[in-house]
């Protein structure tokens, strides 16, 4: 089957955002046996969107659009498809009830403009969007499939994995696509490639390697007529990778460093406090944004990066913190973690700190013991902040799961 991807939005044509949705769809469509032949980008203009859809219908079997499903008058993708197919948009009672429920949950009244997000045309069924207010459309007409998705990449990923991917795989006969992601930290792409060389380059299951801000991810993609069969194909590859990489793997699939920490501590009924003089509260923000953090995360003490300033703040709470300035990076981090734990009355203390030479260190402390680590390489500020947060959270998760902290 021929595929075509249309990204819609004025911001794209102004060069304000980069069109990552098209590359996402291109990769996923290829995995499901659809060959993408054309990409196009078009602004929020009804006649231009209609033109792009007409053209796509003349040459492509599967057309995926992203963007323009919002509630405002410049969100026009639904209108364009309805116009091209000469169909009328009607409010769908089920979709409207769902949308009202989303707003009720958020505790805000639903503006009347949002009603158009609950519409369908006769040849469309809705594609659930579990993380947003704009459901997608799956239109089947003239022997073509037109799949409408919203703009935000996070929403698209879930919609693809849960609905679009499996349904397309059924249509193309590639069966079910099963993916499993193993997330590693502390190894380079080259290092992993060396250890797993013989597992790459196979078609089914396919093994992909991707560098991400939280480490190197390995994605196993298996295709089979049914999901259990596909999972069975992927399983030995996962076992082999786990055996070879061992503790370098910190999580799987949708897990994040913060969600690992919260899940592990929550299962043990323990609490966590933080001292942060390296990431400006970034590490705490990641924890606070994680579901279930309420019972675990007691809070964070955040100061600027100058060595010692956090020690001064914590001196009131802990004798250990008083000597903090005299210590090397890792011991400083441990003293700060201990002081945070004591100061905020938590079971586990975590810290991230920077030394004057640019080194970033983390420390994790509890009654059970302690664990620390660090890196001395200098990075640009924004990258350093993210790396430090990831290092501290993954370091803590590892120590907790090994029973060291
Ligand atoms: P919403 O309901 O959130 O308004 P929408 O369907 O109307 O969604 P847009 O308003 O077009 O989508 O885009 C929302 C945001 O999604 C953009 O501001 C941008 O951050 C992101 N986005 C949109 N299109 C793309 C794209 N092609 N690639 C990457 N990001 C995109």
Boltz pocket constraint, residues with backbone or C-beta under 6 A from the ligand:
constraints:
  - pocket:
      binder: B
      contacts: [[A, 7], [A, 8], [A, 9], [A, 11], [A, 12], [A, 17], [A, 18], [A, 19], [A, 20], [A, 21], [A, 22], [A, 66], [A, 67], [A, 68], [A, 69], [A, 70], [A, 71], [A, 75], [A, 132], [A, 133], [A, 134], [A, 149], [A, 150], [A, 151], [A, 152], [A, 153]]
      max_distance: 6.0
